[in-house]
Structure formats: C-alpha cells, structure tokens
Amino acid sequence: MVSNMDLKGIEQMENEQKILNQKIPFKVKYPKDYLWQIYYSEYTNQYFMLVTTEDLEYSAFFYLLKKQLTGNKNEKIFVPISYTDYSMKYLTRMQISDIENYLWLFTKQWPLVYEVYDKDDNLSIQITGRLNIYDDIQSEYKIKLRDKEEAIKFYKFLKALFIMKTEMPSHYKFELLINGIGGIEFKANNKKVIYEILSSFIKEEYLIAEDKKINLILGKDKKRKELEKFQIKCGKLEKEYLEKEKQISTFLECKRTFFGRVKYFFKYKKITNQSNRGEEKEENKKDKTISNLSKYKEIKEFYTLQELIDLYKQIDKEEILIKNINLDIKAIKQRIKNIESKVKNATLYIQEINEHQKSIFEFWRFTNKDKQEELPEGERKQEDRENIKKVFDYQLDFEDLAKQLDSTQRELLTKKELDSIFLATTDILEDINKIAKRDKIQIERLEELKNRALEKNILLEKENFDIFGSISYDNKLKTLANQKHRESEKELFKILDINKNTTIEEYTKYIKSVIRNLNSCLKKIKTTIEFSLYKCDINGTLDNRYNVFNIRATSAIKDLMQQDIETINLYKINLSQNTPIIAFANSAYYENNNKTLPLGMNVSESILLDNNLLKLELNSTQNLKIVSYKDSDNTLSEMIIKNININEYELKDIE
C-alpha cells in the first residue's frame, strides 16, 4: 500500500477539503466518493473506514491517516458517510420519502435527498436532481432547507401541489422552472406559486371555480332548453313524415286495383286542396332560470383543499352533463336533417301525384304508367376526417429518419454533391455564406487555407497540386455505429480545389460551384415527416443563407454551455413535410467505394437549411434559466445561472 501511495492524490484531497470548508458544492457530491468507504456504527457511536488491500488507490486512506497523526481534534473534514439513516430532526423518514415521490411526479426523475452538516454541526437538508426545462434540454437543481420550519413549509407546499395535480389533473398543470439560485419554482396558469401565498392561491382558485360552476349550471339549463326545442321540432317532423308515408303507402296499395284507384282519388282529393302547412302556435311559457347565483354565495376568509377538490368534482359532473347534452343535440340535429330530407322527398312524390288528380281520367292514365315505386334515396352524410400525422420522437424515430435520409442522398446525389456537403460541415461554410451574400473573400483567408494545407502535408513547398486528388487508399477496418467497414474518411484539402498558385478569383469560382451543388441537393432531398430543428447563436441572428441546425436541443446548446457567456439564443424551427434539407449523414463524411459504409447519421446529427427557400414566422418566445458550471468536469466547480432566449418559428410557404 505504501509503495502504491500517490502523494499528488493526497495533495489533491487537501485542496478539495479547502474548497469544501468554504462552500458545500452545488451537486452535494464529493469527487471520487467511491473511495470514501466510511460508515457509522450506532452501537459504538463511532465512524469506521473499510480499506481493501486489492485497490490501487489509497489516497483517501492515507489522507485520513495523516489527519489523525496530526492530533488536532478540533479540525474537521467533509466526507460522505455511507448507509447512514436520516437523523429525522427536520423531517421524518416518511416525509422525506413523500418529497421524493412528489418531485418525481413533477420532474419525472428521482431526486437525491441529503442531510448535510457544516463545520459548526448545523444541519441542512439539500435536495438535488434534474429537471426537463425545454424539449430535451435538462438542468440540474438544488433545494436547500436550512431549518425545521423551512423543511416543513416545503413539505406542505409540495404535498398541496401534489394533491391538486393528482386529484384535479384536468384543471391544474404546473410548470416547473429553474429560478435565479438554481432551485425550482412552480407556476400555475402563468402565476408563480409559493408557500407564503398558498392559502390565498387556494381561495382565489376556489372563487374562480365557483364562478365557473355557476356559468356551467346556467349553460346546462340553456342547453337543455335548446335540446327540448329540437325534440319538439323532431316530433313534428316525424308526425308529418308518418302522415306522408301513410299517404304514399296507401297510394301504392290502391293503384294495384280499379276500385282502389277510385277510392284513393276521392279520399285524398279534398286533402290536397287544403294547405298542410299549418303550424301550431307555441304557448308562451315563463321559464324559471337560474340568475344572480353569485349574489348569494358566501365568501369565507379561508378555503381548504378538500373544499376546492369537492367543488371541482361538482364541476366535472356538470361538464359531463353538458357534454352529454351537446352529444344529444348533435344527434337530434342529424336526425332532424335526415327526417327533413325524407319529408322533402315524400312531399315531392305526393306533389307529383297531386298534379294528376285534377280529373279521374288523368289520374287513371298516371297510375297506369310504369313508375318507380320507391322514394328517392336520401342524402348521404359526408364525414370530415382529419389525417393523423406522425409525431417525431428522437428516441424512437431518429435512427429510422437518419437511415432514410442517408439512403436517399446516396441514391440521388453525385460524388461532387456529396463532397460539397462535406465542405459545408467544415469552416468552409463561412466562405460559402460570404459568396452567397455576394461578399468578397479576403486574400488573407486564402493564404490561411494554403498554410493549413502545407501543415497537413497535402502540398509540399515546391508542389502546385496533390497528385492523388481526393483518392485515399486505406484498407484498414474501422468501426462506425458498432459496424465494421473499410471506407476512408474524407479530407478537407483533398476535396478543396486549392494549390500553391490558386488565386482568389479561382477560389471564389470554386465556392460558387459548391453553392450550385448544394442548391442541386436541396432540390432532390425533402423531408417526409414533420420534426423540429435547433440552432444556437450568441449574436441572436439567422442572417446566413445556409444554416446548420441540430435535431436535438441539448446538442445545439452543448458548446455554448461551456463558454463564458451569460445568455444563449436558441432557435427552434418546426419543419413541415416536403421541406428541402441536407442531412450531414455518414455518406457526407466517408467515401463509399467498397459499399460497406453503414447507413445513418452517426458522425453528426446536423441538418443544413437554405434560408432563401424558407418563409419563417415567429410563433413564440420565452426565457428560461439553466444551471451551469465554470468547469463542467469538476464536481466542486462554482455554479452559474445562464439565460436561454428561445425563439420558436413555424415554417410557412415553401418557395
């Protein structure tokens, strides 16, 4: 163990302890905490440490040994104690378990609850976890409860929101956001909810619900009256149709014999001369309606959650009744429409009979004709059907989408077009956008590219060009997406048409040919499903003609999260079907001479869009906060809060 002792590791622990003495880390996590095998025994009231001689790392053990040898009993160090039960000074074990369940319901991820003692043995409960703040972007959070009162308040607050969400799920949907100190804040109906205003919030929600109930009762009464009117109308139409149906069936029966025709002629001759459009006068009834109910309600000082839940259960019942009445109204309207169609057909049939009842001889000739004895066919109902669209899910659909795009590009695009796509994946895209804007490329840029080509040994000092061109022979087995292949990666300066004597005019001409290739690709490749793309920018613009977007929001913000900036601008574009795109698929990064390259987008998840082909309309904007660290690889690094400005666009007309 002594021979394997790492002095640098012990010094590193000394430095970490200095940091911990100043401030508990945001993650409440000690680096390499798996090395601290320290436990507490209730029987002996002592801590003990287990050390295995098979380990190769003993820094934690020797650090503790060093501290014991100093003999300073007042000095304290911060270490994680394994399998220690909660002290239950602030919250019981059941309450802590409830908090974990409550937070899981809201965040869909399990939190970690720690009891942390500072240098003065002051206890605090610290809760850490992860929260999905936008699409697939997640942020860490920490909630610190410094005393029993604060812990009980937080527990009651979470419990109240949990009850509201589970007992009244259709009425309350809470939005969770990261606040300015890296904790969680709750919003309901765009209003911030905290424990201090919980009672007034419940009261306000109760009064709103009570007004809603009154409006539902009034609406239900109005709907019932409307249904009664339709029922009366339907009854009249059914009666009218039965009378006409009876007359038509009598005619069809009587026309078979001589005496029957004569009988029908004299029986219905008087009826036809009378007007059958008489309408019964409806009696004016004074309906007793519910009015001014809000005038009689008593407003109390406080309302309980139970009262709010009971009220919303009544509201749910009223809404179900109104829904059923609306379905009845819809059904009876359709029935009235069908009966009106039948009455109309029957009326036309009877009118044709009546036109020939002016004399017995004309009626006799009419009944001898070979007429169709059935009523005309009624109208068919044309049902409106909505086409169900597939919703893109990254976890389930990305692999299929990537393979489909890669397969299409291999089939439809030429080698020059695929090479041009590869150039768009590099910093050459900046030159492409400059030429697309009709700007000039500076001579310094061209010299920079020539120097980079020399550094890569593509050109020798005295050579004007590479004799191999873009051909690369590399027969080594490679692995991509867990599949072996023998394809070589594309190299920038083997594709870029540049040599020692290349002028700025020649380089510009070549970039223009790349733009033509990209435009040709965009005409051939279209989206087949709807999905969203994301792009991050510091300056807050989308001025470039060709922009690279990512299919995942998390990947889009990854690079900027590690930079020392306070605000990130995130753009989201919701693509429709048949949108022209270029995928940075495997075929853009590798040659496929041996036809062994796996299908998909395993190198990059990026998509290229041409801004000139799209018409974007701003749909929504919002600002969110996310927890970040100055050093993302260091658990003890200082936490910082960054702002994300989100601009979401809908894709309109495609030119």
CORMOUR-V184290 format. One line per field, one symbol per residue. phi: phi as a letter, one per 30 degrees, with the letter a starting at -180 (. if undefined). psi: psi as a letter, one per 30 degrees, with the letter a starting at -180 (. if undefined). burial: + if it has 16 or more other C-alpha atoms within 10 Angstrom, else -. A space follows every 10 residues. Layout:
BEGIN
phi: ???
psi: ???
burial: ???
END
This chain:
BEGIN
phi: .ddcdcdddd dddedddddd ddaddedhbc ehdddcdcbb cddchbcbbc bcdddcbbed dddddddddd iddddbbcbd cdhcdddidc bddddddded ddddddcibd dccccccddc idcbcbcbab bdcahcdcbd bbcccdbddd dddddddddd dddddddbdd cbbdccbdcd ciccbcbbhi cdcbddcddd dddddddddd dddddddddd dddddddddd dddddddddd dddddddddd ddddddbddd dddddddcdd dddcdccdcd ddddcdddcd bhdddcdccc dbbcdddddd dddddddddd dddddddddd ddddddddde dddddddddd dddddccdbd dddddddddd cdccdedddc dcddccddcd cdbedccddd dddddddddd dccddddddd dedddcdded dddddddidc dddddddddd ddddddidcd ecccacddic dbcbcddbbb hibdacccdd ceddcddbbd cdcddddddd dddddddddd dddccbdcbd acbbbcaddi bbdddcbccc dcddddcedd ddcdbcbccc cbbcdcdidd bbcddeddcb dbdchcdddk bcdbccbccc ddccccbdca babbcbdbbd bdccdddddb ccccdccccc dcdcd
psi: eefgkjeeee eeeeeeeeee fekklefhkk khfffiiklk kfefhlklkk kkfflfjgee efeeeeeeff gjffkklklk kkhklkfgee kleeeeeeee eeeeeefgkk lkkkjkkafg gkkkkkklak kjfkcgklkl lkkkjfleee eeeeeeeeee eeeeeefhff fjjkkklkaf ggakkkkkhg kkklefgeee eeeeeeeeee eeeeeeeeee eeeeeeeeee eeeeeeeeee eeeeeeeeee eeefffleee eeeeefegee efflkggkkk kkkjkjkjlk khefffkkjl elkleeeeee efeeeeeeee eeeeeeeeee efeeeeeeee eeeeeeeeee eeeefggele eeeeeeffli lkgllkklkk kjkkkkkkkk kkkeeefeee eeeeeeeeee efkleeeeee eeeffaffee eeeeeegglk klfeeeeeee eeeeeggekl egkflkffbg kkjjgkklkk hgkklgkkkk keffekikaf gkleeeeeee eeeeeeeeee effeklkflk lllkkkkefh lhfkejkklk fkeeeefeef fflilekkjk kkkjkllgkk lkkilefffk lhefhgkkka ifelhlkkkj fffkjkkkel klklkkklke jffkeglkkl kkkjjkjkkk kbkk.
burial: --------++ --+---+--+ ---+-+++-+ ----++++++ ---------- ------++++ +++------- -------+-+ +--------+ +---++-+++ ++++-++--+ +-++++-+-- --++++++++ +++---+-++ +++++--+-- +--+++++++ ++-++-++-- --+++++++- -++--+---- --++----+- +++--++-++ --++++++++ +-++--+--+ +--+--++-+ +--++-++-- ++-++----- +--++----- ---------- ---------- ---------- --+-+--++- ++--++-++- -+--++-++- -++--+++++ +++-+++-++ --++-++--- --++-++--- ---------- ---------- -------+-- +++++++-++ --+---++++ +++++--++- ++++++---- +----+--++ --++---++- ----++---+ ---------- ----++++-+ ++++++++++ ---+--++-+ +++++-+++- ++--+++--- ++++++---- ---+-+++++ +++++++--+ +-----++++ ++++++--++ ++++++++++ ++----++++ ++-+++++++ --++-+---- ---++++++- ----+++-++ ++++++++++ +----
END
